[in-house]
Structure formats: structure tokens, C-alpha cells
Amino acid sequence: MLLLAPMAGYTDSPFRQIVKEIAPETICVTELISADGIKFGGEKTLEFLEFNKKKERPFIVQLFGKNPDFFSEAAKIVASQGADGIDINMGCPARKVVNSMHGSALLTTPKLAEEIARTTVKATRLPVSVKMRIGFKTYNEKQFLDFIKMLEQTGIQALTIHGRTTAQGFSGKADWEPIYLAKKHLKIPVIGNGDITSAEIALKRLKKLDGIMVGRATFGNPWIMAEIASALTGKKYTPPTSLEEKIPLILKHAKIDIKMRGRRGLLEMRKHLAAYIKGFKDASKYRSKLVQVESYDDIKKIFAEIRD
Ligand SMILES: Cc1cc2nc3c(=O)[nH]c(=O)nc-3n(C[C@H](O)[C@H](O)[C@H](O)COP(=O)(O)O)c2cc1C
């Protein structure tokens, strides 16, 4: 099983569509969406639920929050909008999220985490999964095992584990030993996450697990999902290496984003454009232009200039 990690500001519908086009086997998850926001019908929140029904299946929605009843109601709304699964965020380390006792703060309140998972499972016929970190301040094997076994008992159908503590944020290296340990203790599928940057690493990790989830390595390089997917199936795949080869897909990404969300799509696209050209000749010169584009034509013109 190969998954694209939920990433706020990145794994929106246009990016997910691009990943699915290159590697259709990928299961994509939305960025974190507020259960409270869905319950109260916040316009901006509901926009996060938009997806391309033809291209993005299975469509998994990640919810965050702390009120079990809101999870229950949000799960029903998400199901009615055609989602295929729900993932509960117990891993976000952002201060704003943790301070409100959302995201990875739930690792410190196992009773509430249990209630949220149980209530969500009960509220919907969709499969429910949880994404968590290996600990909050530090990794403690007993607490970790108690927590994951408790989650399994709630009826969730898969567990994704990012091999870092909340305190680590994104620093240091992901520790995969707790993830492998979890696999030994659980019957539900265990998906590992953290620092997968190549098909080789992905294959190695997957030998001991049911699935792997890839995040930051896809920034500017969605092709890595096809590299991994083909390595898993033994198929041969040569990813594009020159910017020339990459441009058609980059332009397609921009087109989808702008068509779907207008100017906001264009603004969201800027960071992707900067990521796509990272590492290429004169990248810094073009980067400053790409993060200021005002239209699809601007993007096309800059890439034509790069190509010359
Ligand atoms: C910009 C950014 C946004 C993220 N947003 C989310 C999110 O919305 N929900 C979530 O569960 N994890 C989120 N994460 C964590 C990733 O899903 C993933 O666990 C983490 O990046 C480690 O995987 P990687 O090393 O493959 O990137 C985010 C990470 C980044 C870098």
C-alpha cells in the first residue's frame, strides 16, 4: 500500500490529481480539516472537501479536533459528500493545533483519543484510520504500545505512524523501530511514515509493514510516487530528469489549480512552481519570478524562457 501523506497547503485536490495521474496506485489523504469547521459548515472548511470524483478515488478525508460529537457529525457529512474513508489526525505538532488540544496533543490524553476514535467508527460505515506520532515529548515503549492497542480496540481499520515525537517536529531522523514494533503487536494494517526519499528506502521499509506513506519527498517531485509504485510491482519506470520533460505536467498542474480555484489556485501554485525548479540551473533567478506569477500565461512564458 502506497500513500501520499496529508500535508497542509500542499496535498490539495490539484496536487492529488497530479499524483494520481502519475501513480494511480497511490492512496491520497486530504490535508487536515477541522471537524468543528465541517460541523458548523464553515465555507472555507467545506472547500477542503472538494475533490475530483473521477480522478481521486479512494478519497480519504483527514479530520482534526477534540470534540467526539463533532467528529461524529463531521464523519456523517464527509460520508454524505462521497468520501471513501476518514483519517483522524493525532500527529500534528503545530503549536496552534497542540495548544488547543488537537492533533498530537491527543497522544497525551488517551481517554479522549479513544473516545474520538470510537465515536467516529460508530458514526459511519466508512473505514476509519488514525495517523499519529511515536510519542509526545519522548518515545516510551509501554505508553506507545498501550496507546496503539487501545486504538485498535476502537475498531479503526488502519494505523499510520510517523517515526518522530511531537517534540522533534520535523528535525532529526524518523525512528522506524517503534513502527516495526507496532506491526508485531497489531492485527490491523500498519503504515509507516517518515523520511522516505527513494524507491529503495520505500521497498526496504515496506518489507516489514503493510504500507508506507510519503510526504515531503513529493514536493516538486510527484514522480517519486511512480518510481516507488513501479518498484513495488517490479515494473520499469524512468522518471523525467530534465525540466523540459517535466514542463508539460507542471503546466497541467497549474491549469487544474487555476481552473478549480481561480486566483487562489494561482497563489497556491506559486510554491509548487518554486519546488519544481529546485536544483535546476538558474533556479534562484527563476524562483523569484515564479513566486510572483499573476496568470497561467506568466507561468508559460517563464518556462519558455527557462527552456531557451
Ligand atoms: C507542510 C507540511 C504539512 C503537513 N500537514 C499535515 C497534515 O495536515 N496532517 C498530518 O497528519 N500530517 C501533516 N504533515 C506531516 C506529514 O504528513 C508527514 O507525517 C511528515 O512530513 C513526515 O513524512 P515525510 O518525511 O515523508 O515528509 C505535514 C507535513 C508538512 C511538511
The ligand as a Gaussian input file, in Angstrom:
#p B3LYP/6-31G(d) Opt

LIG

0 1
 C        3.995000      21.313000       5.157000
 C        3.523000      20.088000       5.897000
 C        2.190000      19.975000       6.232000
 C        1.725000      18.853000       6.924000
 N        0.398000      18.736000       7.204000
 C       -0.065000      17.598000       7.783000
 C       -1.465000      17.390000       7.957000
 O       -2.306000      18.201000       7.557000
 N       -1.860000      16.231000       8.573000
 C       -0.964000      15.279000       9.004000
 O       -1.359000      14.254000       9.544000
 N        0.369000      15.461000       8.834000
 C        0.830000      16.569000       8.213000
 N        2.164000      16.705000       7.984000
 C        3.070000      15.590000       8.326000
 C        3.243000      14.651000       7.134000
 O        2.018000      14.023000       6.807000
 C        4.301000      13.563000       7.429000
 O        3.883000      12.846000       8.564000
 C        5.677000      14.149000       7.694000
 O        6.006000      15.139000       6.745000
 C        6.764000      13.041000       7.672000
 O        6.791000      12.394000       6.422000
 P        7.913000      12.756000       5.305000
 O        9.250000      12.644000       5.972000
 O        7.708000      11.745000       4.211000
 O        7.657000      14.162000       4.873000
 C        2.640000      17.827000       7.303000
 C        3.986000      17.968000       6.974000
 C        4.439000      19.062000       6.273000
 C        5.892000      19.154000       5.900000

